[in-house]
Amino acid sequence: MDAESGAKSTEAKSTSIPIHGNSTEHTAEATKEISKSAQKRAAKQEKMAADKAAKAAGEKPIGKSQAKQPTSKPAKKKIEGAALIGIDVSKEEDFAGWYMQVLTKGDMLDYYDISGCYIMKAPSFFVWEEIQQWFNQRIKKMGVKNCSFPMFVSEDVLHKEKDHIEGFAAEVAWVTHGGNSALQKKIAIRPTSETVMYPYYASWIRSHRDLPLRLNQWNSVVRWEFKNPTPFLRMREFLWQEGHTAHLTQEGAGQEVLEILELYAGVYEQLLAVPVIRGRKTEKEKFAGGLYTTTVEGYIPSTGRGIQGGTSHCLGQNFSKMFGISIENPSGAAGEKLHVWQNSWGLSTRVIGVMVMIHSDNRGLVLPPRVADTQVVIIPVGLSAKATSEERTSLYKEVEGLVEILRAVDLRVEADFRDGYSPGWKFNDWELRGVPLKLEFGPKDSQAHIVTASRRDVESKEAKIQIPITEINTAVPELLEAIQKDLYNRADQKFKSHVKQITKWEEFSPALNDKNVCLIPHCLTEQCENEIKELSARKAEEETGVTEDAKAPSMGAKSLCIPFQQPEGIEAGVTMCTNPNCQKKAEKWCLFGSE
């Protein structure tokens, strides 16, 4: 039983005893019983009040042993006036609790009976389908073909590339039994597919004429996360696409790396209305076993943290040497072997979590129109309980007509004809689900030949506008595009305002603790990165008095990327690295954020 239901139970037990019968005797007896009961309750309440006052004063309650002080954190303050079906914790006060409520009450996901695994419900899977369709269309024009490899990989093959598997070793899930019988050799469930696919690339690629080989697969992978599973961001099983390609030259591989990265940026910016920074990972943060890694990095305003959006890796020739993927060099001496150049690139359902965290609010989910399963919902209004069946049928037919008009211009539209729910309840329900646009239509609207539109992304009088019915086939699509654009612009403005260009170390940690990401001149060495993390964590502890284990505002900074767009200000061979203990010269502006 939770605290709230327990309080209700106590309240019910303390109500007055009802009086039954009409006789004076019964009435006197009942009154006597009530009096005794009232006296007992009064005495009990008086003692409870005294104990409470004593506790508040720090005294030991009379007749009771000193209660152990609770060690748990106080309950988060709930939003006052929140609808019964709505979000009851705020994004600002309890971000993790708010995020889970937005997803579950917004019908995006449900819990599963295995920790760290979640069910993607239809609205969230629709977002993924839209991303699939958009991305597939573009990679196929590049010559990429889709395929499917098994999810299982033998232990011997998985460990073939040492540096690579070390990056995943703690997260690999193993199959040890088939039915009731133990397997002679355990089998891994793929955490990624490099070692699954590349033994077969070695047999498929025999000549430079077989290049480039460009394959992609849409699948699920398993990474047995043990730290704080978070829907979409950190799950034990998640959906993604992973592309694996082989090229004759480093230049050809490098060109594809950037083409794919730009498509990842397009997924965020064009579909999800989320701004990103394009850049290259440092040596410390690059893909294990790869030559270099490029990335798109986002920003979550409520936490002040950067978040990796998608990565495109140039693997160099490391894997081709390991798996024997070679050809005869068409430009070399007879019989000279050349190991192919390889890339891998991946984008996961993490994108959905990033979108939700950035756009959604204390009223629930906010979905960009381009990826919303339902873009427009039409809600009949103005029908009282006295309305006749003919009046109801007539209005519903008009609503169905509006649905058809909007579907004719390729909009995803629903009409809410559910019985037993008031229009107000329906408004709250669709608001929770993040539908970009609500249209109200009632008898008065019918007479005036208008619909009243309410934008989900705006909470003000500006959110409501009236649209003539004769114009809805053009006005509604234009309004949805305006919502898409406004969502991006607001997020972009917020992101840019929280990127701080720092050249003095003493400004670094305070900027992080103010929920910013920091661009600093950096030497790009791994040792220096490690020291910056340690120094910034220690600085945060000194300034806040909160230990690292208790999650100070900054638990140490990590590099996010070296942005492709570099500000001016670094003079080669002159500008020093921002780390006060580093004596090296700065190579690039590097973006750092709280971990």
N, C-alpha and C positions, 0 to 999 in steps of 0.2 A: 504494500500500500504506500502511495506517495504522500508527501506532506499535505498537499492540498485536499486529497480525499479523506485523509485522517482528520483534518480540521473540520470538514463538513460532517463527518460521523460524530465527532464530539458535540458539535452544535446541535445536531438532531437529538442526541440523548438528553440534552439539558433543557428541552422545551417543556412547557407546562403539561401536567397530567390532565387529560380530558375528563370532565364530569359526566357520569352516565346516570340515568334515572331521574325521577322527579320528587321522590319522597324526601321529607325533611331529614330523616335518619341517614339516608344515603348521602344527602348533601352535607350534613354535619361531619360524617365519617370521612367523606372525601376532602372536606375543608381541612380536617385535622391532619389527614395524610399529607395534603399539600403543604400545610404549615410545617410539619416535621421535615418534609423533603426540602422545603425552601430554606429552613434553618440549616440543614446539613450542607446544602449548596452554598449558602452564604458563608458558612464557616470555612468551607473548602476554598471558596473564591478568595476570602480574606487571607487565608494562609498562603495561597498561591501568589497573591499580590505582595505579601510580605517577603516571601522567598525571592520573588522577582526583583523587588527593590533592594534586598540584601545582595543579590547577585550583581546587580548593576553597580552597587557601592563596593564591590569586591569582597564582601563578607561571606562567610560560610553559612549556608542555609541551616536553620535550626532543625535538629533531628535527622539530618541527612549527611552522608559522607560527601566530601567535596567532589563534585562531578569533574570528570576529566574534560579539559577544554578541547573543543573540536579542532582538528588540524586541517579539515577541508576548507576550501575557499567559500566565501559566502555566495549564495545563489545570485545569479545575474539578474539585474533589474529588468523586469518585463516592460514592454511598451504599453503605456497607458492608453486605453481606448481601442486597443487592437481588436479587430473582428474575431469572433470565436473560431472562424476557419482560417484566420490570417496568421502572419508571422508575429510572434509575440516576444522576440528578442531582437535588439537592434544590431545593425551591421557595425556600428561604432563601439558598442559595449561588449559584444560576444560574437566575434566574427565567425568562429568555427561553428557555434550553435546556429547562428543566422544562416550560414551557408547550407547546412544540412536541412534546415527547415525549408529554405527556398527550393532545394532540389526535390524533397519528398512532397511538400505541399503543392509544388508546381508540377507534379506528375512527371518529373524527369527520370526518377530512379526509385528503386526500392532496395531494402536490405536483403541479403542472402544469408543462408545459414552457415556459411563459411566466412570467417573473419577476413576482411580485406577484399572480398568479392561483392559485387553489386549487380543488380539487374538494370539494364538500360531499357527504360520504357519507350513507348512509341515516339513521343515528342523529342526525346534526346537522340534516339536512333535516326530520326528524320534529319536532324542536323548533320549527323555523320554521313547519311546517304547523299545529302546535298554537296557535302565536301567531296565525297567519292566521285560523284558525277562531274563536278567542276574540274577536279584534278585529273581524272581519267581522260577527259576530253583533251586536255592540254599535253599530258605526257605521251599520249598516243600519237600526237602530231610530231613529237620529237623522235618517234620510232621505238618507244618503250612498249613492251607487250606484257600482259598480265599472265601469271602462272600460279601454281600452288605446289608447295613442297610439304612433306610430312612434318608434323610437330615434334617428332622424336629425333634425338640425336644420340649416337653412342658416346660413351665416356671417352674412348680413345680419340675420336674425332674432335670432341669438344675441347679437349686439352691440347690439341695440336698447336694452337697459337697461344703461347704462354701469357704474354702481356694482355691479350684480348680477354681470356677467360678469367684472369685475376680481377678484371673490372666487374665481373658478374658472379664470381664464385659464391659469394654469400647469399645470392638471390636465386640460385638454380634450384628448381624442384626436380626430384628424382622419382622415377617409377622403379620399385624394388620387387613387386609381386605381380604375377599374372594369375588372376583367380586366387587359389589357395597355395600356389606354388611360388617359391622364391625364384627370381630370375638369376641366371648364372652371372650376368653382368647387369648392373643397374643402367637404366636409360634415362637421359635428361629430357625434360620438356623444354623446348627452345626458349631461351631468353632473348635471342635474336638469331638471325639465320645465316650469318657468314659461314660458320663451320658446317651448316647443313647443306648449303648450296655449292660451295666452292670445289669440293671433290668432283662434282659433276661438270663444272665449268672446265676442269682440266681435261675431261674426255670429249667435251663438245667443241672446244676451241682448238683447232688443229693448224689453222693458217690465218694470216692477216686478213684473208677474205671472210673469215667468220666474225670479224670485228667491225663495228662495236657490237657487243652482245648486251642488250638492255632488257632486263626482266624486273618486274614488280609483282608483289603479291599483297593482297589484302587479307589479313589474318589476325589471330589473337596470339599473344605471347604471355608467358608466365614469368614473373619475377617475384619471388617470395619475400616481399617487403615485410620487415618486422617493426619498423618505426612509423607510428602514426599513419595508418592507411587513411587516405583521403579520396573520396569519390572523384574520378576522372584524373586527378593529379598524381596519386600514388596508390595504385591498385595492384593486387596480386595477379590478376589477369586483366589485360586490356586489349582493345582493338587498335590496330594501326595499319599503315601501309609501309612496306620496306622495299626500296628499290636497290638492286645490285647490278652493277654494270661493269663491263670490261672494255678497255680502249687500247688502241695501238700506241698512242703518245700521251705524255703528261699534259700537253696543251689541250688535247681533246677531252681528257678527263676533267681538267680544270674548268673548261668552258661549261660542261654539263653541271658541275657542282654549283656554279653561280646561277645557271638557268633554273635549276630546281629550287634553290634558295629563294629566288624571286617568286616562284609559284607559291612557296610556303608563305611568303609575305602577302601574296594576293589572297590566300585563304583567310588570313587574319583581317586584312584591311578591306578587302572587297566583299567578303561574305559575312564576317563576324563583327565588322566595324571596330576592330581593335588595332591600334597603332603599334608598330614594332620598330626596333632598331636592328639593322642588318650589320653583321660584323663577323669577326673571326675569333675563335676561342684561343686562349693562351695555351702554351705547351702543357701546363698543369691540368687544364680543363678539357683538352681535346679528347676525342674518341680513342679508347685504349687500342693500341696497335695500328692506328692510322697515321697518315702523314700530316694532315691538318684538318680542322673542323670549322665549318662556317655555321652561323646560327642566326635566328631571329629571336630577339629578346623583348618580352613584354614587361608591363609594370602593373602591380596591383595597388591602387591608391590606399585602400583601407589598411593594408599591412605595411605599406612602404617598401615592399620587396620586389625586386626584379624576378622574372620567371622565364625560363627557357621555353621557347615556343615550338621550335622545330630545328633539326640539324641536318646538314648536308656535308658528308665527309669525303675527302680524297684519301683513299687508303694507300696510295702509292703502289709500290711493288711488293710490299711486305707479305701480304696474303698470297699473292701469285707465286712468290718464291716458296712459301710454306706448303702450298698445295700443288705445286708443279704446273701452274698454268702458264705455258710458254708456247711461243711460235718461232718459226724461222724468221729472222729479221729481214724484211724485204729490202732494206737499204744497206745491209751489212754484207760481210763476206759469206761465202757459201758455207752453210751449216751453222752459222752463228745464231745462237738462241737469244730470244728477247722475252723477258717476262712482261706480261701485260700490265697496264695501269688500271686500277680499279677504284670504283666509288661505291659508297652506300649512303642511303638517305632515308629518313623516316619521319613520319608525322602521326601522332596518336590522338586518341579521344581526349587527351589533356586539353586540347583546344576548346572543348566544351566547357570545362571547368574554368578556364581563363575568361571566356566570354561571360559566364554567369557571374563570376566574382567582380568583373569590371562594371557591367551594365545594371545588374539587379539592385533593388533597393529594399527599404523596410516594408514595402507593400507586396513584395514577392518578386517573381521572375520578370526580367525584361529581355525580350528576344528581338534581335534585329530582323526586320521583315524578310530578308532574303533567305533566312534559314528557319523561319517559323513554320511549323507544321500547319497551324491555322493563322493566317495573316489578318483576317477580319472575322469578327463574330457579330451577328445581328441579333439584338435582343428585343422582342416585342414588349412594349410598355403601355401603360394607360388603360389596362383592362381590369376593371374592378370585379369584385365577387359577384356583382349584380349583372355583369355583362352576359348577354345571351350567347348561346352556342353559335348562332348565325353571325353575330358580331365578331366572335373569336375566330371562326372559320374564315371570315372575310379578311380579317387582318393577317392571319397566317398565310393566306394565299398571296397577299401583297408582299409579305416578307419573302416567301419562296420566289416570287418574281424578282426581287432585288438580288437574291442569291444567284439566280441564273444570269442576270446582267453582269455581275462581277466575275462569275466563273467564265463567262464568255471572253473576258479579257485576261484569262489565265491567272486569276487570283485564287488563293486557297481560302474558301469561305465556309463558315458554319452558321446555322441558325439555331438558337437555343429555345426549343419548344418544350423544355422539361416542365412537367406539371409539379405542383407542390412547392415550388420555390419562388420567392418574390424576385422582382427585377433587381433589387438591391443586393440580395444574396448572390444572384448570377453575376452582377458587376464585380463583386469581390472575388468570386471564383475565377472568372476569366482574367482578372487582374493578377491573381496569384500565378496563373499559368503563363503570364507574360505575353498574351496576344497583343500585337502592336496596335490594333485599332478596333474599337467597339463602336457599333452603330446602333442607336436607339431609334425605334420606329413604333409609333402608336397612332391612335385615331386622329389626334390633332396634327401629327406629322403628315398623315395621309391627306388630310384636308388641305394642308399648306404645301403639299408636294415637296417635302424635304425629308432629310434624315439628319439626326444629330450625331456627329462623330466625336469620339473621345480618344486622344492619343495616350498610349500607355507610358511613354517615356517622359511626359511632362505632367507635373502636379500643380496645376494652377488653372485659372479661368481660361487661359490660352489653350488649354488642352481640349476644350470643347468648341466645335465649329459646326455651323449648319451648311449642308450641301444640298442644292436642288437635285431632285431625283433625275432630272434630265442630264445632269453633269456627273453622276457618280462613276460612270464608266471611264472617265478621264481624271476626275478630281481625286478619287480614292487611290489609284496607282501613283499619282503625283505626290499624294500625302505620304504614302508608304516610302517612297524614295526620299522624301524630306526627312522622315524619321530615321532612315538608314544613315543619311548624311549627317544629321545632327548628333546621332549616337557616336559616330566616329569623331566628329569635330570636338565634342565635349571630352571624350577620352584622350584625344590627341593633345588638347590644350592642357589637360591635367598632367599628362605624362611629361610634356615639355617643361612645365613649370616645376617639376620635381627632379629634373636632371641638373645637378649643380656642378659647375666647373670649379674644381678646387686645386689650388697650388700650394697651400699652407697646411701642414699636417694637423695643426691644432684645430682646424676647421672641419676635418674629415669626419671624426666620430659624431660630433654634434649634428652635422648634416645628415648622417645616416639615422640618428635617433629622431630626427624630425621627419622621418619617412621620405627621405630622398635617396636617389642613386647618384653616385659621384663619378665624374670624369676627372682622372688625375694623370699627370705625366708619370710614366712608369717604365722601368727597365725591362719588364717582361720576363724576368727570371723566376723560376719556381721557388727558389729559396726566399726571395723577396715577398712573393705572394703569401707564403706561409707565415712570414713575419708580420705582414700587414694584418692578417687574420688574428694573430695572437695579440698584437698591440691594440687593435681596435676593440677586441673583446675586453681586454684589461681596462682600457680607457672608459668603456661604457660602464663597467662595474664600479670604477672610481667615481664617475659622475652621478650615477643613479643609486648606488648603494645596493644594487641587486646583483646577486651572483649570476654567473653564466648559466649554472644549472637551473636557476629560477627564471631563465629566459628574460634577460635584460633586453631593452629595446634593440640593441645591436649585440648579437652573439658572435661578433667577429665578421669581417667583411670578406667576401670572395669575389673574384673577377667574374664578370658576366660576359664581356666580349671586348675586343678591340674594334670599335666602330669603323666601318668603311669610310664614313664621312668624318674626317678628322678636323677639329678646330685648329686655328692658327695658334701659335704661342710656344711651340717646342722648337728650339734652335739646336740643330744637330751638333753633338759634341760639346754643348754648353749647358743646356737645361738639365738639372739634376732630377733623379727619381724622387717622388714625394715622400717616400718612406724615410724618416729622419735617420735611421740607422744604416741606410743603403748609400754606398759611395759611388754607385754606378750612374751613368748618364741615362736620361730618359730616352726611350725609343719611340713610344707612341702614347697618345691619350688612350687610357684604358678605363672601361666602365666597371665600377665596383658597386656591389649592393650588399645589404645585410643578409646573412644566411638564415 
